[in-house]
Structures are given as C-alpha cells and as structure tokens.
Amino acid sequence: MNKYVKFTGKFTDLIPNGWKFQKLFARNYRQYHKTCDGQKYSQDCRIWQHLGGYLEICDLFSNSWQIVELIANNEIDNYKVSHKVIPRFCEAFDSYSFMIDKINNKFEKRDFIRHVKPKYDITNLPEEEQKAAYDNYSNQWKEFNLDPKMIVLIKDLLDRGWIRVENDNRKK
C-alpha cells in the first residue's frame, strides 16, 4: 500500500510561521509553500489543503513520505555527503544524496560505483546504444540531493506534530 505525509496541524498556523498561501485556479486548490532558507528558488515544501491536507517535498511528490520517515526514525544521516570544493570558488558543504529507484519505489544511498558510474560508462558504447542505455538508466533511477536546511524544516514540522506518515487510502 502507498503512503503519504498527512498534514495534521491547523492551516491557520502556517502563515504566521512563514508559509506563503497560494490559490491554484485550475481546480481551486489551496496550497501553502515554504523554502528551506527563505530564498526564492531554493528547495521547498508544499502543503496542499485538498484531500485532507498533505505535504510534498520539492519535486519528490508521492515519494516525500520516504524522506519524512527517514527523518522521523533518525536514519537521515546515513545519506549525508560532505562535498569538498576548491576554497577559492566556494565553501565546502553538506547535502543528503539519494538514488530513487522509480521501478521499485524505494530510496537508496547514492553509491557511485553501483549507480552513477554506469551512467557515464555508456561513452564506450556505439552511439545508437548510448541513448538506449541512458534511457534505461533514467527510467529506473532519479538522482536527488536534499539541502540540510530542508531536514531542519521537516524536523520542525515533525516536532510540532503537524505531519505524520500514513497509509494512503484517500479517494482521489
């Protein structure tokens, strides 16, 4: 059975806590969104008011529950990656890196040898096979990096008791 992230808080509490309201006119949906660091184009969360209220993280959509479950179970640090860069250009930073198996609907650690290397090894193939190999890779795997500030935002929602993971038995 599929799961989702149910919003259990009060919608009226969102705006005073920095969430922005948006009414989407195609189906008259009501949505609240907040970026992880307050910047316009940063990673964001969206809380939708229809279907009883639910949360989506960035472009993970129906896979958002897996991130929330990892955070709630304190397993998120298993996915933390430190990026060391040339100091002259930018500072070192951390992120949380995932490989999403779209076929089996699960998250895995981003393992270069197992996941990323095959994507770049296609250069040795003939040109017509390269496209098919890349399409096969892209059809199964989605690479995703999560900002540490997003983890803080989700932890805050969990600590307030505003979200929880539930089985999805909503009528759509």
C-alpha positions in Angstrom: 0.0 0.0 0.0 1.2 3.5 -0.8 1.9 6.0 1.9 1.8 9.8 2.1 2.6 12.6 4.5 -0.6 13.8 6.2 -0.7 17.4 7.5 -2.3 17.2 10.9 -1.8 20.8 12.0 -4.0 23.8 11.6 -3.8 25.6 8.2 -4.3 28.9 10.0 -0.9 28.3 11.9 1.1 28.1 8.7 1.1 31.8 7.5 2.4 33.1 10.9 5.2 30.6 10.7 6.5 31.9 7.3 4.4 29.8 4.9 3.0 31.5 1.8 -0.5 30.8 0.7 -1.4 30.3 -3.0 -4.7 29.5 -4.6 -4.4 27.5 -7.8 -7.3 28.1 -10.0 -7.3 25.0 -12.3 -9.2 23.0 -9.6 -9.4 25.7 -7.0 -6.7 24.0 -4.9 -5.3 25.8 -1.8 -1.6 25.4 -1.2 1.0 26.7 1.3 4.7 26.6 0.5 7.9 27.5 2.2 11.5 27.3 1.0 14.1 25.8 3.3 16.2 29.1 3.6 13.7 31.8 2.6 15.3 32.3 -0.8 13.0 32.4 -3.8 14.3 29.5 -5.8 15.5 27.2 -3.0 14.2 23.7 -2.2 10.7 23.9 -0.9 7.8 22.1 0.8 4.2 22.3 -0.2 1.2 21.6 2.0 -1.9 21.0 0.0 -5.3 21.6 1.6 -7.4 19.3 -0.6 -7.7 15.6 0.2 -7.5 16.4 3.9 -4.1 18.1 3.7 -0.8 16.5 2.8 2.9 17.5 2.3 5.2 17.3 -0.7 8.9 17.9 -0.6 10.5 19.6 -3.6 9.9 17.5 -6.7 9.6 14.2 -4.8 5.8 14.3 -4.9 4.5 10.9 -3.8 8.0 9.8 -2.6 8.1 12.6 0.1 6.9 10.1 2.8 10.1 8.2 2.5 12.2 11.3 3.4 9.9 12.1 6.3 10.1 8.5 7.6 13.9 8.6 7.4 13.9 11.9 9.4 11.4 10.7 11.9 13.4 7.5 12.5 16.7 9.4 12.8 18.1 7.5 9.8 18.7 10.5 7.5 22.3 11.0 8.5 23.1 7.7 6.7 22.6 9.7 3.5 24.7 12.7 4.4 27.6 13.5 2.0 30.3 16.2 2.5 31.4 18.0 -0.6 34.9 19.4 -0.5 35.5 22.0 -3.1 38.2 24.4 -4.1 38.2 27.1 -1.4 38.8 29.9 -3.8 35.4 29.4 -5.5 33.1 28.3 -2.8 33.0 26.7 0.6 32.6 23.0 1.4 29.1 22.0 2.0 27.0 19.0 3.1 23.9 17.6 1.4 21.9 14.4 1.6 22.2 12.3 -1.6 19.7 9.7 -2.7 19.1 7.5 -5.6 15.4 6.9 -6.1 14.5 3.6 -7.7 11.4 4.6 -9.6 10.6 1.0 -10.6 10.7 -0.5 -7.1 9.6 2.8 -5.3 12.5 2.9 -2.8 15.4 5.1 -1.8 19.0 4.0 -1.7 22.2 5.6 -0.8 24.0 7.3 -3.7 26.7 4.8 -4.4 29.0 6.0 -7.2 30.1 2.5 -8.4 26.7 1.0 -8.4 24.5 3.9 -9.6 26.4 6.8 -11.1 29.3 5.1 -12.8 27.1 3.0 -15.3 25.5 6.3 -16.4 28.9 7.6 -17.5 30.3 4.3 -18.8 28.0 4.4 -21.8 30.5 6.5 -23.7 32.3 3.3 -24.8 29.1 2.1 -26.5 28.1 2.7 -30.1 26.0 5.9 -30.4 22.7 4.1 -31.0 23.2 2.0 -27.9 24.2 5.0 -25.8 20.7 6.5 -26.0 19.0 3.3 -25.1 21.4 2.7 -22.1 20.9 6.2 -20.9 17.1 5.9 -21.2 17.2 2.6 -19.3 19.2 4.3 -16.5 16.9 7.4 -16.5 13.7 5.3 -16.5 14.8 3.4 -13.3 16.9 6.0 -11.3 16.4 9.5 -10.2 19.3 11.3 -8.5 18.3 13.7 -5.8 20.2 15.9 -3.4 18.5 17.4 -0.3 19.6 20.6 1.4 20.4 20.2 5.1 18.1 23.2 5.8 15.2 21.2 4.4 15.9 18.5 7.0 15.6 21.2 9.7 12.3 22.4 8.2 10.9 18.8 8.2 12.1 18.1 11.7 10.3 21.3 12.9 7.1 20.1 11.4 7.5 16.6 13.0 8.4 18.2 16.4 5.3 20.3 16.3 3.2 17.3 15.5 1.9 18.8 12.2 2.9 16.0 9.9 3.0 12.2 10.0 3.3 9.3 7.6 0.1 7.3 7.0 -1.2 4.7 4.6 -2.8 6.3 1.6 -6.5 5.4 1.5 -7.7 8.8 0.3 -10.2 9.0 -2.6 -8.7 11.0 -5.4 
